[in-house]
Amino acid sequence: MAQATTAQKITVTPLSHACGAEISGVDLTKDLTADVIRQIQDAWNEHIVLTFRGQNLSQEDQLRFASHFGPLGKRKQAPDQLKERTEGVLQLDPHVLLVSNKKVDGVPVGAFGDGDMWYHIDSGYTERPYAYTFLYGVELPTWGGDTLFSNMYMAYDAMPADLKQRIHGKRALHVHEYKRNEKVTVGTDLSNTPHWYHPVVITHPKTRRPSLFVDRLMTARIEGVSQQESDDILGQLYEIGEREDFVYAHKWQLGDFVMWDNLATIHARTYFPKEETRLLRRCTVDGDLVSAAA
C-alpha cells in the first residue's frame, strides 16, 4: 500500500461565490493523514462542492478515499420493470454506479447516460438519502455534460417570509421513475415505484443550517395541500433553488474528482452530443434520517 502523504496543509481555492472550491496539494491515490481528512471535511462544510484536478484514480482508490467520510452507500436497485434504465453491464461493484452513455456490444455499461438531466438530489426518494456523492471523470465529450450545483442554504435564505411560512412543517413526496428530464407522474398506487416523504426544509446534520430539500426531477408534491397549491409552492421553490447566482457550473476535465454534500445541494447536467462518450464513476456515502428545520 502507498505511503501516507507528507502534505499537511491543503490549498483551498473558491471557484464561485455560490459554492465550490478546488483542493490542491493532495494526491488521492495516497493514504491520507487524519489531519488532511479533517481539513478536507472543514473545506467541504464551508464550500459544499470540492474539486480535485488531475487525479489518476482507480476504483479502489476512489472507494478508499470516500470511506474516510462514512460508510459507503450501495447502488440502489430499481424495480423489475425499470431495471433496464439503470443496470449497466460494467457495474460490478455494489458501491459503484457508472454514469455513462457508453455501450459494449450494444448494451449500456452504466446508467443515466444521454442528454441533459434536471436538478435532483441523489437518492432523495429513499428513507435515508446519501450524505455525500463522489464522481470521477473517466471519458468526456468534446463539449457539454457540465454538472451544475445549486447551494440550497442560499436558496432557503433567499425565500420570502410568506413562502417560508407556507412550507413551515410541511413534507414533500419524492418519487424516482428513473427519468432524466421529465416531471414525475403521481398515480394512486406507488407500491412499485421508489418514493419517500421528507421535510421541505431540513437541518443539515453537520452544519446545523437549514437547507431547502426539493428538486425538479423527483419532488412530486407537497403533502397536506391541494394539487394546485402544491404546484404553486413547488414552482416558486424550483425557481429560487435554480437561480443562476446560487449555481456553480463544473466544466469537466479528464482526471477531475468532484465530491459534493448531497444534503446541501441539488445538481443537474447540461446536454452533450449523444454520439460522443461520457463516462463518470460514482460512489456515495450513506446518510441518516433527515430532520426538519426548526
C-alpha positions in Angstrom: 0.0 0.0 0.0 1.2 3.5 -0.8 2.8 5.5 2.0 0.9 8.3 3.7 1.2 11.7 2.1 3.6 14.2 3.6 1.3 17.1 2.8 -0.1 18.6 6.0 -1.7 21.7 4.6 -4.2 21.7 1.7 -4.8 24.7 -0.5 -8.5 25.7 -0.9 -9.3 28.0 -3.8 -13.0 29.1 -4.1 -14.5 28.5 -7.6 -17.6 30.7 -7.3 -19.4 32.9 -4.9 -22.3 30.3 -4.7 -20.4 27.2 -3.8 -17.4 25.1 -5.0 -13.7 25.1 -4.2 -10.7 23.5 -5.8 -8.4 21.5 -3.4 -4.8 21.2 -4.3 -1.7 19.7 -2.6 -3.4 16.3 -2.3 -2.8 13.1 -4.2 -5.9 10.9 -3.6 -4.0 7.7 -4.5 -2.0 8.1 -1.3 -3.1 7.2 2.2 -4.1 10.5 3.8 -3.5 11.5 7.4 -6.3 12.2 9.8 -5.3 15.9 9.8 -5.6 16.1 6.0 -9.0 14.4 6.0 -10.1 16.9 8.7 -9.0 19.8 6.6 -10.9 18.4 3.6 -14.0 18.0 5.7 -13.8 21.5 7.0 -13.5 22.9 3.5 -16.4 20.7 2.4 -18.7 22.0 5.2 -17.9 25.6 4.0 -17.9 25.2 0.2 -20.3 22.2 -0.3 -18.7 21.1 -3.5 -15.0 20.2 -3.8 -12.9 19.6 -6.9 -9.5 17.8 -7.2 -7.9 18.2 -10.6 -5.5 15.9 -12.4 -6.2 12.8 -10.3 -5.4 9.3 -11.6 -7.8 7.2 -9.6 -8.5 3.5 -9.7 -11.9 2.4 -8.5 -10.2 1.1 -5.4 -8.6 4.5 -4.8 -11.9 6.2 -5.1 -13.7 3.9 -2.7 -10.9 4.0 -0.2 -10.9 7.8 -0.1 -14.7 8.1 0.1 -14.8 5.7 3.0 -13.0 8.3 5.2 -16.3 10.2 5.3 -18.6 7.4 6.3 -20.0 4.0 5.3 -20.0 3.5 1.6 -23.5 3.6 0.0 -24.7 0.8 -2.1 -26.1 1.3 -5.6 -29.9 1.4 -5.4 -31.8 -1.4 -7.1 -34.5 -0.4 -9.5 -37.9 -2.2 -9.5 -38.0 -5.0 -12.1 -40.0 -3.0 -14.6 -37.3 -0.2 -14.5 -34.1 -2.2 -14.3 -33.1 -1.7 -17.9 -32.8 2.0 -17.2 -30.1 1.6 -14.5 -28.3 -1.8 -14.6 -25.1 -1.4 -16.7 -23.1 -4.5 -17.6 -19.8 -3.0 -16.2 -21.3 -2.0 -12.8 -19.6 -4.9 -11.0 -19.2 -3.4 -7.5 -22.3 -2.8 -5.5 -20.9 0.6 -4.3 -20.2 1.9 -7.8 -22.6 3.5 -10.4 -21.2 4.3 -13.9 -22.9 7.4 -15.2 -22.4 6.8 -18.9 -23.9 6.6 -22.4 -21.2 4.1 -23.4 -22.2 0.7 -24.7 -20.4 -2.6 -25.2 -21.9 -4.7 -28.0 -24.9 -2.5 -27.9 -25.5 -2.9 -24.2 -25.1 0.0 -21.7 -22.1 -0.2 -19.4 -23.9 2.1 -16.9 -26.9 4.3 -16.4 -28.5 7.8 -16.9 -26.1 8.4 -19.8 -27.6 10.5 -22.5 -28.5 14.2 -22.7 -29.3 16.7 -20.1 -30.7 15.9 -16.6 -32.9 18.1 -14.4 -31.8 19.2 -11.0 -32.1 16.4 -8.4 -30.9 15.0 -5.0 -29.2 11.7 -5.2 -31.5 9.0 -3.5 -33.8 11.7 -2.2 -36.6 9.2 -2.8 -35.3 6.9 -0.1 -35.7 6.9 3.7 -32.1 7.8 4.2 -30.7 9.8 1.3 -27.0 9.6 0.6 -25.0 12.1 2.7 -22.2 12.6 0.1 -21.6 11.8 -3.6 -18.2 11.4 -5.3 -17.7 11.5 -9.1 -14.6 10.8 -11.2 -14.2 11.8 -14.8 -13.0 8.9 -16.9 -14.2 9.7 -20.5 -15.6 13.1 -21.6 -17.3 14.6 -24.7 -15.7 17.5 -26.5 -18.4 19.8 -25.1 -21.4 19.9 -22.8 -22.1 17.5 -20.0 -21.3 20.1 -17.3 -22.6 19.4 -13.8 -24.5 22.3 -12.2 -24.6 22.6 -8.4 -27.0 24.9 -6.6 -26.5 26.0 -3.0 -29.6 25.1 -1.1 -28.6 27.0 2.0 -28.7 30.2 -0.1 -32.0 29.1 -1.6 -33.6 28.8 1.8 -32.1 32.1 3.0 -33.5 33.9 -0.1 -37.0 32.7 0.3 -39.5 35.4 1.2 -41.0 35.2 4.7 -44.5 34.4 3.5 -43.2 31.4 1.5 -41.2 30.1 4.5 -44.5 30.3 6.4 -46.4 28.3 3.8 -43.9 25.5 3.9 -43.3 25.5 7.6 -43.6 21.9 9.0 -44.5 20.6 5.5 -43.3 17.4 3.9 -42.8 16.6 0.2 -43.2 13.4 -1.7 -40.1 12.4 -3.6 -40.6 9.8 -6.4 -38.0 8.1 -8.6 -39.2 7.0 -12.0 -35.6 6.7 -13.4 -36.1 9.5 -15.8 -33.7 12.4 -16.7 -35.8 15.3 -17.8 -39.5 14.6 -17.2 -41.8 15.6 -14.4 -42.8 12.6 -12.2 -46.3 11.3 -12.6 -48.0 10.5 -9.3 -50.7 7.9 -9.5 -52.8 6.3 -6.8 -50.5 3.3 -6.4 -46.8 3.9 -5.7 -46.1 0.5 -4.3 -43.9 -0.5 -7.2 -42.2 2.9 -7.5 -39.4 4.1 -5.1 -40.7 7.0 -3.1 -40.4 8.7 0.3 -41.6 11.8 2.2 -39.1 14.3 3.6 -39.3 17.7 5.2 -39.4 20.5 2.7 -36.6 22.2 4.7 -34.1 20.1 6.6 -31.5 20.8 9.2 -28.1 19.8 7.9 -26.6 17.2 10.4 -23.1 18.7 10.4 -23.5 22.5 9.9 -26.9 22.7 11.6 -28.0 25.1 8.9 -31.5 25.0 7.2 -31.4 23.6 3.7 -34.2 23.5 1.1 -34.8 19.9 0.2 -36.8 19.7 -3.0 -35.8 19.2 -6.6 -37.5 19.5 -10.0 -36.8 15.9 -11.2 -38.1 13.8 -8.3 -40.2 16.0 -5.9 -43.8 15.2 -6.8 -46.0 17.2 -4.4 -46.3 18.9 -1.1 -48.2 16.9 1.5 -51.4 18.2 3.0 -52.4 20.9 0.5 -54.3 20.8 -2.8 -52.6 19.9 -6.0 -52.9 23.5 -7.3 -51.3 24.9 -4.1 -48.6 22.2 -4.2 -47.8 23.1 -7.8 -47.7 26.8 -6.9 -45.4 26.3 -4.0 -43.0 23.9 -5.8 -42.8 26.2 -8.8 -41.7 29.0 -6.6 -39.2 26.8 -4.8 -37.7 25.5 -8.0 -37.3 29.0 -9.3 -35.5 30.1 -6.2 -33.4 26.9 -5.9 -32.2 27.1 -9.5 -31.3 30.8 -9.5 -28.1 31.3 -11.5 -26.4 33.3 -8.7 -26.7 30.2 -6.4 -25.1 27.9 -9.0 -21.6 26.7 -9.6 -21.2 25.1 -13.1 -18.4 22.5 -13.2 -16.9 22.0 -16.6 -15.3 18.6 -16.5 -11.6 17.8 -17.4 -10.2 14.3 -17.5 -9.0 13.3 -14.1 -11.4 15.6 -12.2 -12.7 14.2 -9.0 -15.7 16.1 -7.6 -17.4 15.5 -4.3 -20.5 17.2 -3.0 -22.7 17.4 0.0 -26.0 15.8 -1.1 -28.0 17.4 1.7 -27.0 21.0 0.9 -27.1 20.9 -2.9 -29.2 19.9 -5.9 -27.4 19.1 -9.1 -28.1 18.9 -12.8 -26.4 18.0 -16.1 -26.3 20.0 -19.3 -26.8 18.5 -22.7 -23.8 16.9 -24.6 -23.6 15.2 -28.1 -25.2 11.8 -27.9 -22.7 10.4 -30.4 -19.8 11.2 -28.0 -18.8 9.1 -25.0 -19.2 10.4 -21.4 -18.2 8.1 -18.5 -18.0 9.1 -14.9 -17.6 6.8 -11.9 -19.8 7.4 -8.9 -19.7 6.3 -5.3 -21.5 7.6 -2.3 -21.6 7.7 1.5 -24.7 6.7 3.3 -26.7 9.2 5.3 -29.2 9.0 8.2 -32.8 10.1 8.5 -33.1 13.8 7.7 -34.6 16.1 10.3 -37.0 19.1 9.7 -35.6 22.5 10.3 -36.9 24.3 13.4 
